[in-house]
Amino acid sequence: MKTRFNTFDIICGVAELQKLVGWRVNQIYDVDNKTYLFRMQGTGAVEKVTLLLESGTRFHTTRFEWPKNMAPSGFSMKLRKHLKNKRLEKVQQLGTDRIVDFQFGTGDAAYHVILELYDRGNVILTDYELTTLYILRPHTEGENLRFAMREKYPVERAKQATEALQPEALEKLLENAKNGDYLRQILTPNLDCGPAVIEHILVSHGLDNHVIKKEGGEETPEADEKQEKGGKKQRKKQQGAKLNQKPFDMVNDLPILKDAVKCAQDLITEGNSGKTKGYIIQVKEEKPVENGKVEFFFRNIEFHPYLFAQFKDFEKATFETFMEAVDEFYSTQESQKIDMKTLHQEREALKKLSNVKNDHAKRLEELTKVQDVDRKKAELITSNQSLVDNAIRAVQSAIASQLSWPDIHELVKEAQANGDAVASCIKQLKLETNHISLMLSDPYDNYDEDEENTKTPEVTVVDVDLALSAWANARRYYDMKRSAAQKEKKTVDASQKALKSAERKTQQTLKEVRTISNIVKARKVFWFEKFYWFISSENYLVIGGRDAQQNELIVKRYMRPKDIYVHAEIQGASSVIIQNPTGEEIPPKTLLEAGSMAISYSVAWDAKVVTNSYWVTSDQVSKTAPTGEYLATGSFMIRGKKNFLPSCHLTMGLSLLFKLEDSFIERHLGERKVRSLDDDAIDQNVKEPEVEHDLLSDSEDTESTPNANVSEQSSNTEINSFPNTEVKIEHDTGRITVRSDSLNPENEPTDDNEEVIEKTSSKPADEETTIILAAPSRKKQVSAKKTKEDKARARQEAAKQDIAPVNTEPKNPSQVKRGQKGKLKKIKQKYKDQDDEEREIRMMILKSSGKEKPQPSTEKEVEKTETTKKYVKPEKSADPKNPVDLDDADEVPVGGDVDILNSLTGQPHEGDELLFAIPVVAPYQALQNYKFKVKLTPGTGKRGKAAKLALNIFAKEKGCNTREKDLLKSIKEESLARNIPGKVKLSAPQLQKFHK
């Protein structure tokens, strides 16, 4: 099977790519460490082409969507830095070697991407002077030649084009050739067109397998050694060619060879024109036969820019251009592997069935043969009854005379020597078993009217029991025959059942193999599956980042102006986006489910701590850091009011979504829609925190003219009707603080309440500007050593990124200045019965700031907050703070993929055509109506084991039909477990029986 480009392929490929000259590089991606995608854009906005380069193998344009790495590699970043927005100025082959040079830009700003397609391959990025800037595979050839960074690429090393092979030069080559050399061995190093073209011209001119034969010469041993090289298939081919060798006639065959060489040069000229078509050579594989029908599967083996003569008897697929053929060949490789694997499994299953059938047929044949032999022996005893009786009596009389067994043997031999008829038929004495072997023949077999045509009768050795008469021995053989017949009947009955069972198992195996194969080929990986995701109970797509990079990606690329951003009040939580394609208000139930997801995919799951989540609009999320501060990857700035959601339990669910065939989608429309009955209750819960924040903000506006009695009465009323209690959980230390917020956050405290009031005073600023810090992902399963290193690095980054309002607190509030200890004791004794709330009211009445000295940092912070507030107003009307990169805009899903969501159902109906199943992990309340579901809560169980158990539960459910079971078998355990938050406890009805 052909796996890489040859010389003629490169000639045709370079000629076809000349149409891309003048196109700009839009973006560069890497599929793996050897394969890179160049997104090219033409003069028109719609003209876009993807150019694929694979080190050592191929280059071609592609229309398929190749999977890209989540984060670009270092080589991709280097290519992007130097080549982005550059024009492709030149594509050329270096000499006649398998090296292609892509030049981007002109003059001193030119850069070259050199692709090597031989050996292990290489990709080299150089500047205009061909000095290596980056190399995929640094190595050394010999002592002086180094392929490394800052080394000049040796262009002169490439094989240069040779002059056209003239007739005189060809004659000289043939004269100097060794005896026994094949013509293709002579032409390959002298024609720059590749082995496929040389094979073509020789076959088309009838010169294949021609060998140089010189008079009086002997074949060189080197030629034999060359023939012996290669694998078994190659050796077989060479042996076949050796048998078909033909001597090359210098007189008659030389003109034909000259025409063939001219034909090769014409082919190269045609390849340089760029007008060649593409061909994929295929082999017809016969699929296992069912119901008398024969199916064929076409396996791709080679791709070529020309239909060569050696492949004229093969099946072929034709394409308009060579690039299309190459793209189709490599893009269908995976599906062809799946088809071949399926084909081998089907053949194995049918082979087992065939072996079972052959085994049963062999048994029946042996039983039939035994019956025939026993019947024949019984008939021979009956035909020779007197002879058999005489032989039995003779031996019995010898035994009765008390002769020893050796004497009886001697007696029989003497009688045979004397020509006794009875003794002559005795073949062997088996006195130890009381048997004798007689040589019997049918006495009527040799009877013929013409005495001259008498034939020698067929003799059969028959064992006779001495204790029985001739008739009794015949009856014994008839009984054995009847026993064998009965056994045959039982075997036939049993074999029919066994064959039916084997056929049923084989058909089941074939069905499973084909079903899984079809599912694997039909399975489409959706763009949102690389994130945490689920579909809410009201048909909104909710996605969350697995790590800091994905958080960054979600906000920058996938968040639209009308979308909602959800986050948990804990460091390291996932950034969650609710996609809102309609632009209408998001229902409260969806907000609750998204908040539950944000909390579950955070450290709260492992800590088993319930915390709060909140939502903001997309225009409140920004990557613009405050002055003098820096936002790392995955960190964002939230400006404006945060809408807090009610606390919810850490309860997730594992379920399955089924992809429906298009004609069945209408039956499931409206399964996930807004439920109006629950809106009021949930909406009230959602809006309560907003009222609380409104009260806090209003208190700032009304603080200028306070009245003592009125303020005291109103504050008591507010506290009684809306108890504003804050529970603070410090997730690093585990300390829990319960306190009430003050009504006047601008007043400052004294003494013991210093820290609490400082936090309260900074709360409005927190609501206006909040920094969400990224945390390292805890989902990646890596080694313990790497985990420790990542934790240490994360702590260092967290220390560097520890910024803004939080740092306004004292470093250690427990430490007091010298001489103040006694003073503080007196203050504590005096005001021990006074709570924080009373103290706040008294301070407000006295218009005093207490004994705390104003600090310059606080003034700066107030100024900073004021400037931030001024800055926020125009920001709301400005463009969103998460612009999408224009280069990647074509990859961003538009409209929230409503059609995709409608084609996925968790409630398959009887008769639905299901294409494949997708595992989904979502808040349990979103899965209430799903057919298959299990509950997940924080526990100690491993994710993989829980996923395996869940799959087992789904498969054994009573309502699970055959198609659903087939789809369950095609799901891999790792894809089922990858979205489970962490260590889990799995809950399901009658779970104990599955553990057994």
N, C-alpha and C positions, 0 to 999 in steps of 0.2 A: 504494500500500500504506500502510495506517495505521501510524504509528510512535509516536504519543503520545496521551495522554488529551485528550478534549475536555470541554466544560463538563458535558454530561449524564453522561459517564463519571465525573467527579469527584463529582457529586451522588450517583450510585448507589454509588460506592466508599466515600465517607464514611459513607453510611447503613449499609453492610454492616459497616464497621469498628467500629461502636458496640458490637458484641459483645465487643471487646477492652478496653473501658473497665473499669478495675479490675485489669487484669493487670499484673504487674511485669516490668521489663526485666531479663532474666537476663544477657545479654551482647550486645555490639555488635561486628560485624565489617565490614570493607570488602572488596567484590569488586574494585572498581577505584576510581579517583579520583572517580567520580560515583555509584557504587552502594553502598548500605549495608544491612546485614542486622541487624535487631533481633530477638534471641531473646526471645520473650515467654513467661512462665509464668503459668498460671491458678491458681485456688485449689487444685486437686488437683495431686498430684505428677506425674501422667501428662500433664496438660494443658499442651502446649507448642506454640507456633505461631511461625513465622518471618515477620516483616514486612519486606518489601523496599521501599526507597525509592530511586528513581533520579532525580537532578536533571534537571528539564526534560522528563521522559518519563512516569513511571508511579509508582504505589504499589499494592501488593497483598500478600496473604499468599501464601506459596509452600510447596509440599510437596517441591520438588526440592532436592537438595544442591548449592549453588552453590560454585564454587571460591573460597576465601578467600585473601587475601594472607598471605604467610609471617609478616611482622611488621606489626602494625596501624599505620596512618598516624597522623599527628599529629591529624587531625580525629577519627579513631576514638577515640584516647586521650582527647581532650577530651570527646567524647560519653560515654565510659565513666565518666570522672571525675564528671560532673554527673548522669548519668541512671541509672547502675547501681543496681538494686534500687528504683527509683522506680516508682510506679504510673502507668499511663496514665489520666489523669483526663478528658481531653476530646479529641475529634477533630472539627474543624469546618472548613468552607470559609469563607474570608474574603469576605464579600459574595457576589457571583456570579462572582468572578474565579477564574482557574485557580491559586489559592494555597490550600494546606491547612496548618492549624495543629494540631500535635500537642502537647498540654500534659501534662507529666509532673510529678507532685507538686502540692501545694496551698500557698496562702498565700505567705509570703516564700520558701519552699523550692521554688517552682514554676519549672520551666524549659520553654521552648517550642522545638520544632523546626519551623521554617517551611519548607515545601517549595514552591518555585515551579515550575510546569509549563508556562511559556510561554517563548518566545525560547530563550536558551541555558540557562535554568534556574538554580536556586540552592538551596542548603541553608543555613539560618541557625540557629544556636543562640543563644537569648536567655535572659535571666533573667526574673523575674516582672514587671519593669517594661518588658519588651521591649527592653532594652539589649543590643546584639549582643555576645556573648562570643566567638563564632567564626563565620566566614563562609567558605563554600567558594569563592565568586567575588566578591571585592571589586570594585566598579565605581562609576561616578558617572553619574547621569542628570541632564542639564542642568547648571546652575551651582550650585544649592543642595542638591540631593538626593544624598546620599552613602550608599552601602551599604558600610560598613566596621566594624571592631571599635570598641566603645565608642560607637557611634552608635545612636540609638533607631530601631527599625524602624517605618516609616511605615504603620501599619495602615490609616489613613484613605485611603491612596492606592489601595487595592483598589477595584475597580468595585463599586458598591453595587447592591443589588437594585432593579429598577424596579417600579412598580406594575403590576398586571395590566392588560393592554391591553383597554380597554373598547371597545364597538362605536363610540361617538362618536369616540374617539381614532383608531380604525382608519380610519374614513371620512375624517377629517382628513388622516391620513397619505397615503391614496390620492389625495386632492385635491391635496396639495402635491408629489406625486411627479412626476418629470420624464418626458417622453414617451420611451418606449423602455425604461424601467426594468423589470426582472423583479420578480416578487412576492417571490422569496427575498432579493433585494437590499434590498427595503423592510423585510422582517420581521426579518432577521438582527440589526441593531443594536437592535431594539425588543423582541425576545423573548430571555430569558436561558436558552436551552436548547441552543444549539449548532446547527451547520449540518445535522447528520444528522437531528435531530428536525424541523427546518423542511422539509427535503426530503421526509421521511416524510409529514408532514401534507398537503403540497401534492400529492404523488403519490397518496396514498390518497383525496383528495377531487377528483382530476381537475383540479388547478390547476397542474400542472407546466408549465413553458415558457409561462406566461401573462405577457403584457407589457402595460404601461399604454399605451393608444393614445388620444390626445386629438385631438378634431376640429380640423383646421386646423393641428395642431402638427407639427413636424419632429423627427426623432430627434436627440438631442443627440450631438455628436461624442464626448463623454466616454463614453457608453455603448459606442460602437464601439471606443474605445481600451481599455476594460475587456475587451471581448470578444477583442481581439487579444493580450492578455497571456497568459503561460503557455507551456508547451512545445508540442511538435508534437501530442501526444495531447490536451492540453487544448484546443488550437486546433481540432482535428478535432471534438472533442466540442461545442465552442461553435458551430462551423459547422453541425453537425447540428441543434443546438438552435435555431439561427437559422432553419433551413429549416422547423422544426416549430413556429415561434412562433404563438401564438394570442392574439388581443386580449382583454383583460379587460373583461367587461361589468359595469358598475357596478350594473345593475338585477338581472340574473340571478345573477351570480357572487359578489356581495357577501355574501349570506346564507351561501353555502357557505364563504366565507373566514372568516366569523365562527365557524362551527362548527369549522373547522380550527384556529383560534387557541385555542378552548376545549379542543380535543383535546390541543394542545401543553401547556396548563396541567395537564390531567389526567395526562399522562405524567410531568411534573415531580413531581406529588404522589405518583404511584406509585413513582418513583425514590427519593423521600425516605422511603418506607416500609421500604426495605431488603429487599424480597421479590422483587426482579427476578432473572430467570435470566440465564445467560450464553450468548452465541452467537458462534461463529467462522465468518465467511463464507469460503467456499472456492471456488477455481476448479479445474475439472477439466482436468488436462493429460493428453493422450494419450501414452502411452509408445510407443516404436518397436514395430512389429508383428512378431511372430515366430510361425511355424507357424500363421498364420491367426488367432491369438488377439490380442485387444485388451486391453491393460492401461491402467488409469487411475491417475494420481497426483493427489491433492488438495492444492493449494497454498493455505495460509492467507493471506488478504489483509487482513481487518479483524476486529476484535472489537467487540461491542456488548452492552449490557445489555438490549436489546429487539430483536425481529425486525422491522426496519423494512420498509416497503412496497417501497422501491427495491431490496431484496435478495431479494424473494420468489422470483425465478427462479434464484437462485444455490444451490449446494450449501451445506450448513451442518452444523456440529457443535453439539449442545446440551449445556449443563452446568447443574448444579443452582444454582450461584451465579455471579455476575459475576466474583468474584475467582478462581474456578477457571478460568474461560475465559481471563482475562488471563494467569494463571500458565502455562497450557498454551500459549498463543500465543507468549509470549516464551521459554519454556523450549524449545520445539521449533524456534525460529528457526534455530539452527545446523544441526540435522539437516535442516531444509527447504532450507537453502542447499546442503548436501551433495547432497540429492536433486535439486535444480534443476541443479547443476553436472553431476551424473551424466547427467541428462536431456539437457542441451545437448551433452555429449560423445557420447552415444548418437546423437543427431540428426545431429551432424557426421559420425560414422562412417558412418551410413546414407546421408547425403547424398553422401559420396564414392563409396559403392558405386553409388548411383543415377546419379551422373555418369558412372561407368565404363560402366554398362549403356547409358545413352543414347548415349554416344560410339560404342560398338560397333554399336548399332542404326543410328545415322546412317551409319556406314561401309558397312554391309551394304546399306542403302537406296540409297546412291550407286552401289555396284557393280551392283546390280540394274538401276538406271536406265540406267547406261552400256551394259549388255547389251541392254536393250530398244532403245535408240537405234541401236546398231550393227546389230542384226538388222533394224530397220526400214529403215536406209539401204541395207543389202545387198539387201533385197527390192525397194526402189524402183529401184535400179540394174538389177536383173534384169528388172523389169517394163518399164523404159524403155531396154532394151538398145540398140536401134537409134538412139534419140535421143542417148544417151550416146556411142556410137561415132562418130556424125556430128559431134558437138560436138568430140570429141577430134581427129578428122581435120581439121576446119576450122581449129582453132587450130594443129595441127602443120604444116599446109600454109602458114599465114601465117608461122610461124617459119622454115620451110624456105625461103620466098621472101626470107629475110634482111631482113624488115621490122623496124623498131625497135619496142620495146614501146609507145611512145605511138601509133605508127601502127596497131598491132594493136588498141589500145583504140578508136581512132577508127573502124577498120573494123567492129568489133563493134557500136558505137553506130549506125553507118549501117545495118547489116543489121537491127538491132532496129527502127530507124525505118521500114524498108521492110516490116516485118511478117514477117521470116524466122522460122520456127518454131524452128530450131536456135539462132539468135542470141538469141531471146526467152528461152530457158531458162538462158542464161548470166547468173549473178548478179554474179560478180566474177572477174577474172583475177588469179591469184597466180603470175605467171611467175617471180618470184624463188625460189619453192619448187617450180616445175614442177607447179603444181596449178591447177585452175579450180573455182569453186563453181557448181554447177548447182541450179536450182530444179526439184525433181521432185515429182510427185504420182502417186498410184495411178490408172492410167487406168481401172481397173474400179470405182473408188469411186463415180463419178457415174452409173453405169449403173443405170437403173430402168425398170420396165415402163411406168410412167406418166411420160411425158416432161415433164409439167407440174411434177412434184415433183423435178426434177433440182436437185442442190445443188452449190455451189462446192466443188471438191476441196481437201483440205488440202495445202498446199505445204510441203515440207521442203527446206532447203538442204543439199546433199551435196557434200563435197569429193572431187574425182576426180583421180587421178594421171595426168598426160599420158603417162607412160612405159608405162602399162598399158592393157590393153583393158578393156571394160566388165565382162566376166566376171572378169578378174583383179582389178579394183577391188572387185567384189562379194565375191570370195573373201577379199580383204584385210579387209573389214569382218567377214566371218564368223570369220576368225581372231582378230580383235580381240575379238569377242564371246566366243569360246571361252576366250581368255586371261583375260578379265574373270570368266568363270564359274569358272575354276580358282582365280583370286585370291580370289573370294568363298568358295569351299570352304575354302581355306587360312585365310582370315580367320575363318570360322565355327569351324574347329577351334581356331585360336589364341585366339579370343574366349572359347570355352567354358573353355579352360584359364585364361585371364586372369580371367574372371568367377569361376571356382571359387576361384582364388587370392585375388581381392579379397573374395569372400564369407567365405573362411576367415579372412583378416586382420581383416575387420570383426567377425566373430563373436568372434575372439580379443580384439579391442579392447573389444567390449561386455562380454565376460566379465571382463576385467581391471578395467574401470571399475566394474562392479557388485560385483566381489569387494572391491576397495579401498574402495568406498563402504560395503559391509556391514561390513568390518573396522573402518572408522573409527567407524561407529555402534555396533558391538558392543564396541569397545575400552573397557574400564573402567580408569581410572587408580586403582590401589590406594593406600591411605594411606601405605604405607612407601616408595613410589617417589620421594617428595620428599627422602628421605635416601639416604646410601650404604647398600646392602643386599645380602644374598644369603641363600640357604637352604643351611644346612650339609648335609654328607653324611649327617647323621642327623636331618634334617627339623626343625631349629630355625631360626627366623627370627632373623637377626643384622642389626642396624641401627646406623648410625654417623652422626654429625653432620657436615655440610659446613662449618660455621663455628661461631663461639662461640654464636650465637643458637640454632642447631639442637642443639648440645651441651646447652644449658640446657633446651631443649624436650624432648629425649629423656629426660633424667634426671627432670625434674619431672613430665612428663605420661605418658610411655610405660613407665617402669621400674616393675615390680611387685615385691612383697616377695620372691618366689622367683627373680627374674631375676639374671643375673650381669653385673657391670660389668667391662669389659676396657679397658686403657689401655697405651700404650707408654711406656717410660722415656725420653721425649724431649719437650721442650716443643712445644706446637702440634699434638700428635697428636689424632686424632678420638676422641671418647668413644663406645665401642662397647658395645651392650647385646645380650645373648643372651636372648631371650624364652623363658621356661620355663613354659608353661601347665600342665604336669602337676605341677610342684613337685618332681620327682625330681632326682637328682644329674645334672648335665650331663656327658656323656661327654667323655673327654680329647681325642678327635679334633676335636670341635666347639670346645673351648677353644683348641686349636692354630690352627684355621682363623680364629677370631675374633681371636686375637693377631696372626696374619699380616696380617689386614685392618687392625688398629690401626696396625701398623708401616708398612704400605704407604701409608696415607692420612696421612702425616706428612712432615716435611722429610727423613726418612731416604730417601725414594724418590729425590728429586732429588740428594741428597748421595751416594747409593749406599752407605749405611752401614747395616750390620745392627746392630740394638740389641735389647734385651730388652723383653718385654711381661709384664704380670701381670694377674691377675683377683682381684676381691674380690666379696663378696656385696652385695646392694643396701642392706642396713642399715649398711654401712660407709661409704657415700657420703653426704655431707652438704653443705648450703650454710651451715652454721653456722660462722662464722670464729672463730679464737682471739681472746681478748680484745685489743682494740686493733688488730685487723687487719680488712681488708676483702677480700671475694671479689667480683671483677668478674664480668660475664656470661660464662658458659662455664667458670668456675673452680669447683673443688670441693675439699672436705676429705675425705681418706681416713683413717679411724681404724681402727687394728688392723693385723693382719698381712697383707702382700701375698703372694699366691701366684704366684711367678714361673714363666713358661713357658719351655721351651727355645727357643733362637734358631732362626730359620727364614729361608729365603732370601726375597728380594724378588721373588716370582713370583706374578703374578696371571693370571687368564684371562678372556677375553671369550666369552660364550656366549648361548644363547637358551633361554628357558622358554616353553612353549606352554600356553595355557589350554584345558583339555579341556571338552567338553560333559559335563553332569552324569552321563549314562548310561555314559560311558566311564571315569569316575574309578576304579571298582573294579579295572580291569585294571592300574592303575599303583600300587595301594596296596603299600607295602613297598619301593618303589624306593630311598627314602632311610631307612634304619634303622640301628640300632647294630650294628656288626660286632664280634663277640666275639673274633675271632682276634687283632686288633691291640691289644686293651685293655691286656694286661699290659705289653707293651713301652712303649707310650706313657704308661701310668699311672706306670711307674717313672720315666720322664724327668720327668714333671710333678711327682712327689713329692720328687725330690732336693732342689730348692731349699727345700722346706718343712722337710726334715730339717736343712738347714743353718741355717735361721732358728731352729729349735727348739734346736739346740746353743748358739746365741748367747744365747738367752733363759735357758737352763738355767745358763749360766756365771754369770749375775748372782746366781742363788740359792745357788750353791755356792762363792762367793768368800770367805766369812767365815773358814773354817778350812782354809787351804791347807797342804799339805806339799810341801817343795821337791822331793824326789825323785819323789814320786807325781805331782805336777803336771807336772814336766818330762817324765816318762815318758808320762803320759796325753796331754799336748799333742802330743808327737811321734807317738804312735799316731794321734791324731785327724787330724793334718796328713797323715800318710802315707795313711790310708784315705780321708779326705775332704779333698782339697786345696781350701782355701777361698780361692780367688784371685779378686780383683775387677778387672775391666778398666773403667776410667772413660774415657769419650769426652766431651770438652768440645766440643759441637757449634758453639759460637760461634767458638772459636779453632782447633779441629782437633787440640788436644793430647791424646795418649793416655797414661794413667798406669796401670801394672800394679802391684798391691800385694796383700799378704795381710792379711786381717782379724786383729786381735789377739784373743787368747782372753779377755782381761780388759779390756773397753772402759772401765772406770772409771778405770784408771791413766792418768796424764797423762805426756806425753813431755817430752823436753828438746831444745833446740838444733835440729838440722837436721830432725828428724822431727816437729817441732811441728805442722805443718799436716796431715800424714797422720793422726796420732793424734787430732787434734781432729775430723777427719771420722769416724774410727772411733768415737770416744766419742759422737758425736751420732747414730749409726746406729740404735740402738734407739729413740730418740725419733722418728726419721724413719719407722720402721715403725709407730709408734703413731699419729702424726699427720703426714700428708703433704698438701701443698697442690698440686693440679693447676692450673697456670696456663693460661689460654686464650691462643690465638694467633690473629692475623687469618687469615682464609681465604685460601688461595692459588689457589683454584679459579676465582674469578670473573675473567672476562676483561674487563679494563677498560683504559682508555688509560694510556700510560706516565706521564703527568703525575699521574693519579689514583693510580697505583700508588706513585709516590714519596711523595705526600702520606700515603697509608695507612701506608707503612713508617715514615715519620717519626712519625706519630701512635702507631703500635704501639710504637715504641721509647720514646716518652714514657710510655705506659701501663705498659710493662714496667718502666721505671725506678720508677714510682710503686708498682707492685704487687710489687716485689722484696722478699719478706717472709720472716719466720720462719727455720727452722733454718739456712738457707743463709747468712744474714747474720751468723751467729756466728763465721765465719772472719775472720781479720785482713784488713784491706783490702789491704795489700801486705806479704806475709810476707817478701819479699826484703829489706825495709829493716830495719836493726838500729840500736839506740841507739848513741850516741857512746861510744867507749871499750870496746865489746864485740867489736870486729872481731878484735883480737889474741887475745882469750880464746877466741873461736870457732875460730880457727885451731889453737890448742893442743888443744882438745877434739876437733876433727876428726882431728888427727894421732894422738891417743891412742886413739881408738875407731874408727880407719879400718877395721879388720878385723871389727868387730862389726856384724852385720846387725840389722834391726829386730826380728826374732823373738827373738834372743838377748837383746837389750836389754830387751824386754818381760818376759822370764822373770826376768832379773836385778833389774829394778825391782820385780817382784812379790815376789821373795824378800826384798829389802831393805825392803819396805814404804815405799818412798820415792816421792814425787811428782815427783822431778827438780828442776831449777832453775827450772821455770816458776812464776811467781807466780800465785796464784789471782786471777781477775778477777771483779768483781762481776756482770758480765753472765752469766757461766757459772753462778753460783749462782742467779741469777734464772731462767735457762733450766732448771736442774735442778728448781727449785720448780715451774716452769710444767709441766714434763713430768710431775712427780708428780701435780699437780692434774688434768692431762689424763688420766692413767692412772686416777685415782679416778673421773673423770667418764665414762670409757668403759664401765665395768661396767654401770651401770644403763641406759646408752644401748642396749645390745644387746637388752634386753627391752622397751624402749620402742617407740613407733611409728616407722616408717621415717622417714628424714630427707628424703625426697623426696615430700612430700604432693602429690597431684594437686589442681589447682584444681577445686573442686566445680562451678563454673559450666561448665567445659569437660568435665565427666566423661562426658557423653553422647557425646562425640566419641572417647573413648579406646577402642581396640579391646579387647575382652574375650576372654581365652582364647587369645591369640596367633594368632588366625585360622588354626586348624588346618585348617578346611575349605578355606580359600583356598589354603594351601600344598599340600594334597592334590590340588587341581584344577590345579596347575601341574606340568608334567613337562618334563624335558630329554631324554627318550628316547621320542619319539612312535612308536607302533606302526603298522603298515600297517592302514588301515581306521579309524583314530581320527578323530573329528570335532574338528578344531582350530578354535577361535574366533579367536584372535589370538596374536601372539608378543610377548614382552617381553624386551628385551636385559638381560643381567645381567653385572656384573663381580664376580668372586669369587676367592678364593685358588684356585690351579690344582688343588690336591689335592681341592677340593670338586667339581670339574667332570670327574673322571676318567671317569664313565660317561655323560656328556652326548653327544648325537649331533653337535652343532656346537660346536666350541671352538677357540680359538687362544690361544697363550701370550703374556703381556705381561711384559716385564722393563724395568727402567730403561734408557733410551736417548736418542736425539736426535730421533726422529720425532714429528711432530705428531699430536695425538689424533684430529682429524677425518680426516686421511689414513689413519691406522691403522684407524679405524672403517669407512671406505669400502672399504678393502682387505679387511677381515674379512668384510664383507657380500658382496663379490664372491667370496671363497673359499667361503662357505657356499652361495651360489647355484649354484656350479659343481661342487659335490660330487656324486658319482655317486648317492648314496643320497637326494638331495633330490628329493622328488616335486613334482607340480604345485601342490598346495595349499600346501606349505611355501614354494615359490617365490613364490606370490601373497602369502603372509604376509610374506615378506622384503621384497617391494616396498613394502609399506605402512609399513615401519619408517623413521622419519626419521633421518638421519645424526646430527643433534644429540642425539637421545635415546640413540643408540648410544654417543656419545662422552662424554657428560656425566659418567659415573662412572669414566672412565679416570683413574688417579691423576695423571699428568703426562706429561712427555716419555717416549715408550715405544719399545721395540724389539719388533716383532711376529714371532713364530715360529710356523710351521706347515709341514706336509709339502709338498714341491714348491712352495715359495713363489716360486721364481724365475720360473716360467711366468706367474704372476699379475702380476709386475712388468712383464713384456713386454707 
